[in-house]
Amino acid sequence: MTGIVAMKGCRTCCAVVAALALAVAACSGDDELDRQGATDPVGTVDPPAMSPAISTPTAPSPSTTAATVTTSVDTTTTTTTTTTTTTTTTTTVAPTTTTEGQTSTTAPTVAETEVELGRSAEGRPITAIRRGTPGGTTVLVIGVIHGDEDAGTAIVEALRKLPVPAGIELWLVPSMNPDGQAAGTRQNANGVDLNRNFPTNWGPLGQPGDWQYAGIGPVSEPETKAMIALSEQVRPDLTLWYHQDLFRINPSTGVDGEIRRRYADLTGLPILEVSGGTYTGTASQWSRTIAAEGGIGFTVELGKRLSADGARQHAEAVLAVSGEL
């Protein structure tokens, strides 16, 4: 399996785009939430559409590179070809003055890279944006997994604009379900609930047309494959999945529980147990099995609406808890 990005431990400031690999992991865990009615008191905003192409760090002057890679999917015995385009730019954060009168920056030279991870069932691109310090604490943020729960895209947009503290590497996925987002449906274009299609604790849940239909098998969907390939390459220390609209975070224990409580305190979300669904093959369960040692993955349930100020508040909470890992 080849990497789409430089692996941790010997990363440099140069973004590397390589072949995507597909793998299946299996473990157990459970913290996913069902959709019910709750209201975020912060306000309302129309979530932005998926992000336009942006850039990455390789040279002081802008440049554009493109690469074509071929990926074989063993589970379906089919071969697919993906064209990956990377655009690069470099931005330097303005210096600030410390209390000792010395000059420092919020982060070293900050660069962005947008990478196409794969294509949806209907052929829409699934992209990831990389920002921050290569090799730092790696944080993966997924704005949309259910197409009709897309307020998380506003948080991703806010994270693209805020300065990234030194030592943090962000991977931002505006939407892993662009087909469902375009149609306003929970499922992807194949009618599969992508949050029941991950390999950890997968089960043959529902039938086509059911709201929790898990697909014909684990990792049957191209969107799931794309997210697994990315996660296996970057091995995030923290993975956040945004949903609506229960307005809460499920409780946990240990360091995981501490980070959840800290995020909840920063955003005003309550820590509450939820039920109402069958939580097999969920994304957050799987993300904890692929995370770096001691890694954390959990769902953030937003309310029905999210204001621009609320999106920024969540983005700042992401950066705050990332710095505490």
N, C-alpha and C positions, 0 to 999 in steps of 0.2 A: 504494500500500500504506500503510495507516495503522498506527500503532504501538500496541501494547498497553501500552507504558510510555513514559516520557519518554526521549528519545534523549540520549546522552552529549554533553557540551559545553554544554548549557543546561538540565541537570536542576536541579530544586529539591527541597526536602524533601517536596514534595507528590507522592504516588504518582498516576500517571495511567494509567487503563485505557482502551485504545482498540481499534479493530478489529484482528483478527489478519490477517496477510498470509502468503501461501504462496509460496515461491520455491524454485527449484532451483539449486544451485551445483555446479560440477564441477571437480575437481582430482584430484591423486593423492597417495598417501602410504600408509603401511601400518605399523600397530603393534598390530593386534588380536590377541587371544589366544584359543586354543581351550580348552574345558573338559576338565580331567583331574583326577586325584585328588591333592590336596595338603592338608596340615592346618596351620591357623593355630595356633601353640602358645599363643596368648594365653588361650583358654578358650572357653566357649560361652555363647550368649544367644539367646533367641528374638527375631528381628528384629521391631520393632513394625510395626503395620499402617500404611497411609497416613495422613498427618497430618490431623487435624480442622481446620476453618476457623480461621484466625487473622487478625490485623489489620495495618494500615498507618498511616503518619504523615500526618495532614492537620490535625488540631487537637488541643489539649491534652486535650479531652474525647472519649470514644469516639463514633464515628458509624458509620453503615452506608450504603453507596451501592450501587446496582445499575445495570447498563447492559446493553442488548441490542445485539448487533452482528451484521451479516450478512457472510459471507465467500463469495466466489465462487471455486471451484477450477477453474482453466482446464484443468488436465491431464485432468480427468474430465468436463468440461462439465456439472457438477452444481452446485447451489447449496445450501449448508448454512447453518443459522442456529444461532449459539452464544449462550447467555446467560451473561454474565460477571458474577459477584458478587464484590465486594471489601468486606472488613470491615476497619476501621481502629482501631488503638489506638496510644498513644504511651507509651514507657517511657524514663525518664532513668537513665543509668548512674550509680551512686554515685561521688562524687569520691574521688580518691586523692591522696596527698601525694608530691611529687617530692623529690629529694635536696636541692634548694635550698629546700625548705620551702613551695613554691608548690603551690596546689591545681590539679589537672587531672583529666580523665576519660579512661577507656579509649577512649571514642568520644563524639561529640556525641550529642544526643538520638537514641536508637535506636528505630526503628519497624519494624513488620512489616506486610507486605501479602501476602495469599494471592489469587492470580489463577487462574481456570480458563482453561487454554490451549485446551482442546478436549475431545472425547470419544473414547473408544476404540471399537474395532469393535463392541463389545457395549454401548456407551453409558455406560461408567464415566467419571467426570471425571478429567482429567489436569491437575494443579495445579502451580503454582510459588509459592514463598514468597520474598519479597524482604526482606532485612535489611541494615542498615548505612548507609553514607554514599552517598547518591545522587550519581552522577557520579564516584565513586572507582574504584579498580581493580576491574574487574568479573569476578567468579568464578562460573561456572555449575557446579553439582554435580548429577549424575544418579545417584540411588541404585540404580535398577533399570532395565535394558533387557531382560535375559532374565528371564522370570518365575520361573524356578526358581533364580535367583541373587540373592536379595534381602537379603543381609546388609548391603548398602550403605544400607538404610533406617535402620539404627541410627546410621550416621555422619551422615546428614541430621538425625536427631532431636538428636544431640549438637550439631550446628552451630546448631540453633534455640535452644539453651540457653546456649551460651558467649557472652561479650561479644565483639562484633565490633570489632577495632581501628579507629581513625579512618582514613579514606581507603580503606576496602574496602567494596564493595557485593556482597553475596551474592545469588545466585539459586539456590534449592534446589528440585529436582524429586524428590520422594520416589520416584515410579515413573512411567516413561513407558509401561509395559506392565502396567496394572492387570488386564487380562483374563488374561494369562499368569500373573501373580502369584496371582490368585484360583484358577486351575486347576492351579498348580504345574507349568506347562509353559514351555519355553524360548521358544516362539513366541507370537504374539498369537492372538486367536480365529480369524483367517483362516489360521492355520498358517504365517505368515510370520516368519522370523527377522528382527526389526527391525534387527539389527546387520549385515544384508546389504542393507538397503532404502534406504540413503542414496545420493544421486546421484553422489558422487565415485567414479569407477572402478567404477560399478555394472555387473554382468553378469548374464545370465539363468542364475542358479545353481540347480540342483536342480529338483525337481518337488514339487507339493503332497504333504506327508507326509515329505519329507526334512528332516533337522535343520537344514540351512543354506538352505532354500528362500528365495530372494530376492524372491519376489513376481512379479506379472505385469509389473512395470516399476519404474523408480526412483521412490521417493516414492509408491508406490501405497497406503500404509497411513495411516489417520488419525492414528495415533500419531507417525509420522515427520513428517507435515505439521505437527503441533502443535509439535514440537521445532524444526523448521526455522524456523517463524514466530517463535518466541521468540528463537532465536539471532540471526536477522537483525535483530531489533529492538534487542537489548541489546549485540551485538557483544562477547562476553566476551574478556577478556585471557587467561583460563585456563579450560579446560573439563576436568572430571574425570568419567570414566565408570567405575562400579564393576561388577566381574565377580567370578566365582568359577570354579574354586577352585585355580588354579595357584600362588598365593602368590608373586607376582613382578611386576616392572615391566619392560617391554621397554626396551632401551637406545636412546639417541638421541645426537645431537651438538649442539653449540652451546649456546645458552641453554636450549633445550628439554631437552637432556641434563643440564644442570646442575640444573634444577628437578626432574627425575625422580630424579636421584641424591640430592638434598637430601630429597625426600619419602621415598625409600627409607631413608635414614639415620635419619630421625625415626620411622619405623614398623617398622623391622627387616625390611623386604622386600628380597630380593636383586634385583639388576639382572641379568636373564637373558633370553636370546633364547628365543622360543617358536615352535612350528610345529604343524601338525596340522590346520589348516583352510584354506579358500580365502577370502582376505581381500579380497573385492571389496565395494564399497558399504558399508564400515564407518563407524560413527558417528565414531570418532576421526579418521579420514582427513578426513571432511567438516568436522568442527569446526575443523580447522586452516585450512581455506580461508575460513571465515566469521569467524574471530576478528579482533579488532582488530589493527592493524599490530604485528607481532612477537608475536602471540598464540600460545598453546600449548594443545594438546589431547591428552590421552593416557588410556590405560586403566590402572586399578589393579586387579590381580588379587588378591583376598583369598583366604584359605584356606577350608576347608570350613565353619569356624565362626568366629565373632567374639564376644568377650566384651564386656560393657559398658565395661570399662576399655580394651579394644582399640578400640572405636568412638570413645571420647573421644580416644585417642591419635591416631587418624586425623584426627578433626576438628581437633585442635590443629595437626596437620601441615598441613592445608589452610590454616588461618589464617597459619601461619608462612611457608609458601612464597608465599602471596598478598602478604604484606608485603614480599617480596624482589623482586617483579616491577618 
